[in-house]
Amino acid sequence: MSNSHLRFSLKNESFAVPVDHVLKILEFDSITPVPKAPPFFKGVLNWQGSLLPVIDLNLKLDFKETVITKESCILVLEIKIGSEKTNIGCIVDEVRSVIPIEADQIVSSPSIGEKYSSDLILGMYPIDDQFIVLLDFTAIFETDESVLISRSTFNEPDELTIT
């Protein structure tokens, strides 16, 4: 595993994901909504000929909904949910940079109350008098709602019947 991480922001906080999980960074584009989806699930978009589920990472982490700006983008991540790998698009406020993060410099996340759920945090990396939060994307997406979204729910039916 590489020590390179993609640094991005949500609500003026810094987060990171290993670059090994990042397939693409997309400019924000129109997303097709899906009826009766959970609030964090914004819909789907066509990515490389397949339907890509797109979530608002701010909402998924219990922050306020992302306000789309020119810096907003969609991170296409490959994550493992259960025994299968899946691609999910995550709307983030801004992508900042790729940075090296050495494992021996990561500090475990302290009990920090309600602002962050520590079971979703792999650790924290000190940089420039602040911390970058290293998110556990497997834990974030292992919830029942996320598993349903990641499954082949969006595959075209073998047969379409119109009544």
Residue pairs with C-beta under 8 A, 6 or more apart in sequence:
1 18
1 20
2 18
2 19
2 20
3 100
3 101
3 102
3 103
4 18
4 19
4 98
4 99
4 100
4 101
5 16
5 17
5 18
5 19
5 98
5 99
5 100
5 101
5 132
5 134
6 16
6 17
6 18
6 19
6 22
6 25
6 75
6 95
6 97
6 98
7 14
7 15
7 16
7 95
7 96
7 97
7 98
7 99
7 132
8 14
8 15
8 16
8 17
8 75
8 92
8 93
8 94
8 95
8 96
9 15
9 92
9 93
9 94
9 96
10 57
10 58
10 61
10 63
10 66
10 92
10 93
11 58
11 63
11 64
11 93
12 93
13 133
14 96
14 127
14 130
14 131
14 132
14 133
15 92
15 132
15 133
15 134
15 135
16 99
16 101
16 125
16 132
16 133
16 134
16 135
17 75
17 77
17 134
17 135
17 137
19 98
21 77
21 78
21 79
21 137
22 75
22 76
22 77
23 76
23 77
23 78
23 87
24 47
24 75
24 76
25 73
25 74
25 75
25 76
25 95
26 47
26 73
26 74
26 75
26 76
26 89
27 73
27 74
28 68
28 72
28 73
28 74
28 91
29 45
29 74
30 45
31 42
31 43
31 44
31 45
31 54
32 43
32 44
32 45
33 42
33 43
34 41
34 43
34 44
37 43
37 149
38 145
38 149
39 56
39 59
39 65
40 55
40 56
40 59
40 60
40 145
41 53
41 54
41 55
41 145
41 149
42 54
42 55
42 56
42 91
43 53
43 54
44 51
44 52
44 53
44 54
44 154
45 51
45 52
45 54
45 74
45 89
46 52
47 76
47 87
47 89
50 87
51 154
52 76
52 87
52 88
52 89
53 88
53 89
53 149
53 150
53 154
54 74
54 88
54 89
54 90
54 91
55 88
55 89
55 90
55 91
55 146
55 149
56 65
56 66
56 91
57 66
57 90
57 91
57 92
58 64
58 65
58 66
58 91
58 93
59 65
59 66
60 90
60 140
60 146
61 116
61 117
61 120
61 140
62 117
66 72
66 91
66 92
66 93
68 91
69 93
69 94
71 93
71 94
71 95
72 91
72 92
72 93
72 94
73 91
73 92
73 94
73 95
74 89
74 90
74 91
74 92
75 89
75 90
75 92
75 95
76 87
76 88
76 89
77 87
77 88
77 89
77 90
77 137
78 85
78 86
78 87
79 85
79 86
79 88
79 137
79 138
79 141
80 86
80 138
81 138
81 141
81 142
81 146
81 147
81 150
82 142
82 147
84 150
86 150
88 141
88 149
88 150
99 127
99 132
101 125
101 132
101 134
105 125
105 126
106 122
106 123
106 124
106 125
106 134
107 123
107 124
107 125
107 126
107 131
108 123
108 124
109 116
109 118
109 121
109 122
109 123
109 124
109 133
110 118
111 118
112 118
116 133
119 136
119 139
120 135
120 136
120 139
120 140
121 133
121 134
121 135
121 136
122 134
122 135
122 136
123 134
124 131
124 132
124 133
124 134
125 131
125 132
125 134
140 146
141 147
141 150
